[in-house]
């Protein structure tokens, strides 16, 4: 089980690193993080503080299989007022 846990931590860290790199490269002023509730905190906690500060919305849901046209329904920040 220890190996699984270490592999999980590496995957969460890689997800955080990829997200941080994208946010920095694109110069985003705000962004949203969607991840299953079971791993959301692990990814969030692995983000650099400056990238966490730009986070405007947390979506604790697995959206991998969602149709692209359905994604806005899961993000309040993308819904019209």
PEQUI-V900774 format. One record per residue. RES is the residue in one small letter. D_FIRST is the distance of its C-alpha to the first C-alpha in Angstrom with 1 decimal. Layout:
# PEQUI-V900774
{{RES | D_FIRST} {RES | D_FIRST}}
This chain:
# PEQUI-V900774
{{x | 0.0} {x | 3.8} {x | 5.4} {x | 5.2} {x | 6.3} {x | 8.7} {x | 9.9} {x | 10.5} {x | 12.5} {x | 14.4} {x | 15.4} {x | 16.6} {x | 18.4} {x | 20.0} {x | 21.1} {x | 22.7} {x | 24.2} {x | 25.7} {x | 27.1} {x | 28.6} {x | 30.2} {x | 31.7} {x | 33.1} {x | 34.6} {x | 36.0} {x | 37.6} {x | 38.9} {x | 37.8} {x | 39.3} {x | 36.8} {x | 33.8} {x | 31.5} {x | 27.7} {x | 26.3} {x | 22.6} {x | 20.8} {x | 20.8} {x | 17.0} {x | 16.8} {x | 20.5} {x | 20.3} {x | 17.6} {x | 19.9} {x | 23.0} {x | 21.9} {x | 21.3} {x | 24.9} {x | 27.7} {x | 30.0} {x | 33.0} {x | 31.2} {x | 29.8} {x | 33.5} {x | 34.6} {x | 32.3} {x | 34.7} {x | 32.5} {x | 29.0} {x | 28.1} {x | 25.0} {x | 24.9} {x | 23.5} {x | 26.7} {x | 25.6} {x | 27.6} {x | 30.6} {x | 33.9} {x | 35.2} {x | 38.3} {x | 36.2} {x | 34.2} {x | 37.0} {x | 36.8} {x | 33.4} {x | 34.6} {x | 37.4} {x | 38.4} {x | 39.4} {x | 41.4} {x | 45.2} {x | 46.7}}
